[in-house]
Amino acid sequence: MRLPEGPSLRLLCFPPAGGYAAPYRAWCAMLPPEVAVHPMDPPDGCDDVDTVLAALEPSVAAVTDRPTVLFGHSFGALIAYELAHRLRDRRLPLVRLAVSASAAPHLVSPVTAGTGTAARAESARVTAWFELADGYRYRSRPPLDCPISVFGGLHDPTVARNELAAWQEHTVGAVRLRVLPGSHDLLREGGAYVVRALERDLADDAGQDTWPPESSKGNPRVSG
Protein backbone atom coordinates (compact mmCIF):
# COMPACT_ATOMS: atom_id res chain seq x y z
CA MET A 1 0.00 0.00 0.00
CA ARG A 2 1.41 3.39 -0.94
CA LEU A 3 1.39 5.81 1.95
CA PRO A 4 0.34 9.44 1.40
CA GLU A 5 3.03 12.11 1.62
CA GLY A 6 4.62 12.22 5.05
CA PRO A 7 6.70 9.96 7.29
CA SER A 8 6.76 6.25 6.62
CA LEU A 9 6.90 5.36 10.29
CA ARG A 10 6.05 6.94 13.63
CA LEU A 11 8.18 6.28 16.71
CA LEU A 12 6.42 7.06 20.01
CA CYS A 13 8.84 7.37 22.94
CA PHE A 14 7.96 7.16 26.63
CA PRO A 15 10.18 8.34 29.52
CA PRO A 16 10.84 6.61 32.84
CA ALA A 17 8.70 7.33 35.89
CA GLY A 18 9.05 10.97 36.83
CA GLY A 19 11.12 11.75 33.76
CA TYR A 20 10.44 13.87 30.71
CA ALA A 21 10.37 12.84 27.06
CA ALA A 22 12.26 15.90 25.75
CA PRO A 23 15.63 14.06 25.49
CA TYR A 24 14.10 11.84 22.80
CA ARG A 25 14.02 14.87 20.49
CA ALA A 26 17.72 14.32 19.88
CA TRP A 27 16.77 11.06 18.16
CA CYS A 28 15.31 13.06 15.25
CA ALA A 29 18.85 13.90 14.12
CA MET A 30 20.03 10.29 14.52
CA LEU A 31 17.25 8.59 12.54
CA PRO A 32 16.32 8.96 8.87
CA PRO A 33 13.76 11.68 8.08
CA GLU A 34 11.24 9.01 7.15
CA VAL A 35 10.97 8.17 10.85
CA ALA A 36 8.92 10.72 12.78
CA VAL A 37 9.94 10.79 16.44
CA HIS A 38 7.18 11.66 18.89
CA PRO A 39 8.27 12.17 22.51
CA MET A 40 5.24 11.38 24.67
CA ASP A 41 5.01 13.07 28.08
CA PRO A 42 2.45 11.43 30.36
CA PRO A 43 0.68 14.12 32.39
CA ASP A 44 1.15 14.38 36.13
CA GLY A 45 -1.64 13.49 38.51
CA CYS A 46 -2.52 10.07 37.13
CA ASP A 47 -3.49 7.27 39.49
CA ASP A 48 -2.39 4.21 37.51
CA VAL A 49 -1.31 3.05 34.06
CA ASP A 50 -4.89 3.00 32.77
CA THR A 51 -5.37 6.69 33.61
CA VAL A 52 -1.99 7.47 32.05
CA LEU A 53 -3.08 5.84 28.80
CA ALA A 54 -6.47 7.55 28.92
CA ALA A 55 -4.76 10.93 29.34
CA LEU A 56 -2.40 10.19 26.43
CA GLU A 57 -5.19 8.95 24.16
CA PRO A 58 -5.68 12.24 22.20
CA SER A 59 -1.94 12.56 21.55
CA VAL A 60 -1.61 8.91 20.56
CA ALA A 61 -4.66 8.99 18.30
CA ALA A 62 -3.26 11.99 16.44
CA VAL A 63 -0.08 10.16 15.38
CA THR A 64 -1.05 6.51 14.89
CA ASP A 65 -2.15 7.04 11.29
CA ARG A 66 1.04 5.31 10.04
CA PRO A 67 2.90 2.14 10.97
CA THR A 68 4.00 2.69 14.55
CA VAL A 69 6.91 1.71 16.77
CA LEU A 70 6.67 2.13 20.56
CA PHE A 71 9.76 2.70 22.71
CA GLY A 72 9.87 3.02 26.47
CA HIS A 73 12.62 3.23 29.07
CA SER A 74 12.21 1.68 32.53
CA PHE A 75 8.61 2.33 33.64
CA GLY A 76 8.05 3.90 30.21
CA ALA A 77 8.56 0.41 28.80
CA LEU A 78 5.50 -0.79 30.70
CA ILE A 79 3.45 2.13 29.40
CA ALA A 80 4.58 1.24 25.87
CA TYR A 81 3.72 -2.41 26.47
CA GLU A 82 0.22 -1.62 27.71
CA LEU A 83 -0.32 0.75 24.78
CA ALA A 84 0.88 -1.96 22.38
CA HIS A 85 -1.99 -4.17 23.51
CA ARG A 86 -4.47 -1.34 22.96
CA LEU A 87 -3.16 -0.71 19.45
CA ARG A 88 -3.30 -4.43 18.71
CA ASP A 89 -6.89 -4.63 19.95
CA ARG A 90 -7.81 -1.75 17.66
CA ARG A 91 -6.04 -3.41 14.72
CA LEU A 92 -3.71 -0.45 14.27
CA PRO A 93 -0.38 -1.13 12.50
CA LEU A 94 2.14 -1.80 15.28
CA VAL A 95 5.50 -2.57 13.68
CA ARG A 96 7.66 -3.16 16.75
CA LEU A 97 7.86 -2.67 20.50
CA ALA A 98 11.21 -1.56 21.90
CA VAL A 99 12.03 -1.47 25.61
CA SER A 100 15.04 -0.67 27.74
CA ALA A 101 15.97 -1.19 31.39
CA SER A 102 12.76 -3.01 32.21
CA ALA A 103 12.00 -6.52 33.31
CA ALA A 104 9.30 -8.35 31.40
CA PRO A 105 5.87 -7.23 32.67
CA HIS A 106 5.04 -10.42 34.53
CA LEU A 107 8.27 -10.08 36.53
CA VAL A 108 7.96 -6.42 37.43
CA SER A 109 8.41 -5.40 41.06
CA PRO A 110 8.76 -1.91 42.59
CA VAL A 111 12.53 -2.15 42.09
CA THR A 112 12.44 -3.29 38.46
CA ALA A 113 9.84 -0.64 37.64
CA GLY A 114 12.63 1.84 38.36
CA THR A 115 11.83 2.95 41.89
CA GLY A 116 14.28 3.66 44.65
CA THR A 117 14.78 5.68 47.79
CA ALA A 118 17.13 8.21 46.22
CA ALA A 119 14.75 8.95 43.36
CA ARG A 120 11.83 9.24 45.78
CA ALA A 121 13.64 12.04 47.61
CA GLU A 122 13.99 14.31 44.57
CA SER A 123 10.55 15.93 44.63
CA ALA A 124 6.91 15.34 45.42
CA ARG A 125 6.27 14.95 41.69
CA VAL A 126 8.87 12.20 41.30
CA THR A 127 7.61 10.50 44.45
CA ALA A 128 4.08 10.42 43.00
CA TRP A 129 5.33 8.84 39.78
CA PHE A 130 7.31 6.17 41.60
CA GLU A 131 4.30 5.36 43.72
CA LEU A 132 2.31 4.96 40.51
CA ALA A 133 5.03 2.65 39.17
CA ASP A 134 4.91 0.66 42.41
CA GLY A 135 1.22 0.04 41.79
CA TYR A 136 1.66 -1.56 38.37
CA ARG A 137 -0.05 -4.92 38.19
CA TYR A 138 0.47 -7.27 35.26
CA ARG A 139 -2.63 -8.65 33.55
CA SER A 140 -2.29 -11.82 31.53
CA ARG A 141 -3.34 -11.50 27.87
CA PRO A 142 -2.55 -13.22 24.59
CA PRO A 143 0.97 -12.32 23.45
CA LEU A 144 1.60 -9.54 20.98
CA ASP A 145 2.24 -10.25 17.29
CA CYS A 146 5.03 -7.74 16.74
CA PRO A 147 8.76 -8.28 17.34
CA ILE A 148 10.36 -6.75 20.43
CA SER A 149 13.74 -5.06 20.80
CA VAL A 150 15.08 -5.32 24.36
CA PHE A 151 17.99 -3.29 25.74
CA GLY A 152 19.61 -3.66 29.14
CA GLY A 153 22.60 -2.38 31.07
CA LEU A 154 25.30 -4.89 31.97
CA HIS A 155 25.71 -3.27 35.38
CA ASP A 156 22.05 -2.44 36.05
CA PRO A 157 21.44 -3.58 39.65
CA THR A 158 17.64 -3.53 39.22
CA VAL A 159 17.09 -5.66 36.10
CA ALA A 160 18.81 -9.00 35.51
CA ARG A 161 19.52 -10.49 32.10
CA ASN A 162 16.97 -13.27 32.58
CA GLU A 163 14.33 -10.65 33.38
CA LEU A 164 15.12 -8.92 30.09
CA ALA A 165 15.08 -12.20 28.15
CA ALA A 166 11.65 -12.99 29.59
CA TRP A 167 10.09 -10.43 27.23
CA GLN A 168 9.99 -13.39 24.80
CA GLU A 169 6.92 -14.57 26.70
CA HIS A 170 4.99 -11.51 25.55
CA THR A 171 5.12 -11.92 21.79
CA VAL A 172 4.85 -14.62 19.17
CA GLY A 173 7.32 -12.59 17.14
CA ALA A 174 11.10 -12.42 17.44
CA VAL A 175 12.85 -10.84 20.40
CA ARG A 176 16.28 -9.29 19.99
CA LEU A 177 18.09 -8.76 23.29
CA ARG A 178 21.13 -6.51 23.60
CA VAL A 179 22.97 -5.99 26.88
CA LEU A 180 25.18 -2.90 26.80
CA PRO A 181 27.99 -1.69 29.04
CA GLY A 182 26.33 0.62 31.52
CA SER A 183 23.76 0.83 34.26
CA HIS A 184 20.02 1.48 34.50
CA ASP A 185 20.50 4.89 32.88
CA LEU A 186 21.70 3.32 29.66
CA LEU A 187 19.98 5.85 27.39
CA ARG A 188 22.19 8.61 28.77
CA GLU A 189 25.25 6.37 28.70
CA GLY A 190 24.69 4.70 25.34
CA GLY A 191 21.66 6.26 23.70
CA ALA A 192 23.31 6.59 20.29
CA TYR A 193 23.96 2.84 20.22
CA VAL A 194 20.36 2.13 21.14
CA VAL A 195 19.15 4.32 18.29
CA ARG A 196 21.48 2.66 15.77
CA ALA A 197 20.44 -0.80 16.92
CA LEU A 198 16.77 0.12 16.68
CA GLU A 199 17.36 1.45 13.17
CA ARG A 200 18.91 -1.91 12.19
CA ASP A 201 15.89 -3.72 13.60
CA LEU A 202 13.56 -1.53 11.54
CA ALA A 203 15.60 -2.35 8.45
CA ASP A 204 15.19 -6.04 9.21
CA ASP A 205 11.44 -5.53 9.63
CA ALA A 206 11.34 -3.99 6.18
CA GLY A 207 13.51 -6.73 4.65
CA GLN A 208 16.11 -4.14 3.66
CA ASP A 209 19.80 -3.64 4.32
CA THR A 210 19.10 -0.12 5.55
CA TRP A 211 16.16 1.91 6.80
CA PRO A 212 14.09 3.36 5.24
CA PRO A 213 13.11 1.05 2.37
CA GLU A 214 14.02 2.45 -1.03
CA SER A 215 10.35 2.81 -1.93
CA SER A 216 9.74 5.29 0.89
CA LYS A 217 12.70 7.62 0.43
CA GLY A 218 11.99 11.25 -0.28
CA ASN A 219 9.20 11.79 2.22
CA PRO A 220 9.65 14.85 4.47
CA ARG A 221 10.30 14.60 8.21
CA VAL A 222 7.50 15.16 10.61
CA SER A 223 8.52 15.25 14.26
CA GLY A 224 6.54 15.96 17.36
N, C-alpha and C positions, 0 to 999 in steps of 0.2 A: 504494500500500500504506500503510495507516495504521500508524504506529509506536506501540509501547507508550509509556506515560508515561515521560518523561525527555527528554533533549536530542535535538534533531533532527539534530545534526551534531557530530562530534568533530574537534577540531583538535589534532593532535600536533605539538609544536614541539621542534626539535633545535638545540642550541647549537653554536657554533664549536669547533674543536679546543682542548681545554684549558679551555673555558668551562663555565659552569653554566646550567641551564635556568630557574632561579628567576626571572630578570627577566621571563620570559613570563607569570608570574602576573598582572602588571599588565594584561595583555590581557583578563582576565576582565571588568574594569570598563569596557573600551572596546568590547566586542562584546555583542550581544544575549544574553540568558540562554539562548536556545535553542542557542547554540554553547558546547559544553563544551571548555575549553582544558586540554590535558594537557601540561605541560612534561615532557620526556623527558630524563633525565640518563643518558647512557651510562656504565657503570661503568669505573673505571680498570683498568689491567692487561690490556687487550685487545691482541691482536697485529695485527689488521687489521680491515677493515670487516665481514667475515663473522663474526668473533668478537664484534664490537660488536652486530651484529644478533641473533646467537644469545643474547647476554646480555640483550638487550632483549625477547626474544620473549615471556616471561610478561607483562610490562607492556603490550606491544602487543596481545597476544591478549585481555587483559582489557577493552580499550576499543575494539576494532574491531567492535563489535556494531551500530554505526550507520554511516551514510554518513560517510566519513572524508576529511579534508583533511590533508595533510602539509606542514609548513613547516620549512625549515632555513636557517640563516645560515652562509655561508662553508663550511667543511668539513661542517657540519651539513646543508647542502643536498645533499651527496653521500650522506650517510647516508639522508636522506629519499628521494632518487632510488632508491637501491638497495632501500629498503623498499617503494617504490611498485611496483617490479617483483615483489617477493614477494607483495604484496597482489593484484596483477593475476593472478599465476599461481594464486593460491588463489581467484580469482573473488570477492574481497571488494569491497564498494562503495567505490571510490576516486573521490571527487568532483573533486578538484583537487590538483595539486602546486604549491607556492609556494616559491620560492628567492630568496635575496638574497646579493649579494656573492660569487657563484661563477660561474666560467666553466662552460660546458657540459661534461659529463663527459668527452667525447672530447678536449677541449682542456686538461684539467687538468694542471698542473705543480706542483712543490712550492711555487712562489710563489702561483699562483692558488688552491691549496688553503688558503691563509691562513698559510703559514709565514713565518718571518723571524728574523733573528738576535736582534733585541731581544726578541721573544716567547720565543725559546728560552732566554734568560738568566733568565727569571722564576723558574723552579723546575724541579726534576727532573720533577715531574708534567706540567707544561706541555711540557717538552722531549719526554717520552715521547709525548704526544698529537701533537705536530707531526711526530715521526718516523713515527707511524702514518699521519698525513695524507700525508707524503712517499711512503709506500708504496702509495698508492691506484693501482690499475690498472683502467682502463676495459675492460669486456667488452661487445662488440657483441651486441645483442639486438634483437628487433622493437620498434619504438617503442611508447610508452604510448598509451592511448586517451583519457586525461583531458586537460583543458586545463592549461596551466602559466602561473602568474603569476611574472614575473621582475623583480627589483628590483636596481638598481645605483647606486653613488655616482658622481656626475659627476667627482669628483676622486680616485677610487680608483686608486692607482698599480699595483695588482696585477691588476685585471680590466678589460679594454677592452670598449667597447660591442659590438663584433662578437663577442666571446666570450660576452657575455650573450645576444645575438640568436641565437646558435647553438643555444640550447636548443630551437629549433624543430625541429631534427633528431631530437629524442627523443620526439616525440608526433605523432600524426595529428590531434590536437585543436588548438585555437587557443592561441596564445602571446601574452600581453599583457606587453610590456616597458615598464618605467617607470624612467627614470634621474633620480635625485634630486640636489639639491645636497648635497654631503657626500662623505665618504671611504669607506673600507672598513667603518668602524664606523657604518654608516648606521642601524642599529636604535637606537643610543643618540642619534644626531643627529636622526633623523626617524622614530622608531618609530611615533608616532601616525599619521603619514601612511600608513605601510605598512599599519597595521591598517585604516584607513578604506578604502584602496584594495582590500585583500583582501575587506573586507565588500561593496564594490560588485561585485567579481568573483563572489562567492557569490550575490548578488542576480541577476546575469546568468545564472548557472548554473540558478537556480530559475525564470527567466523572469519575475521580479518587479521592481518599481521599488525595493524595499527588501528587506533580509534581516531576519528570516526570512519565508518565505511566510506569507500570512494563515492558511493551514490548519494551521500548526504553532504558532501563538502560544498562549501559556498554559502551555507546558511549563516545569517548574522547571529551574533551573541545576544542572548537575553539573560540578564542576571538579576537576581532579586535579593 
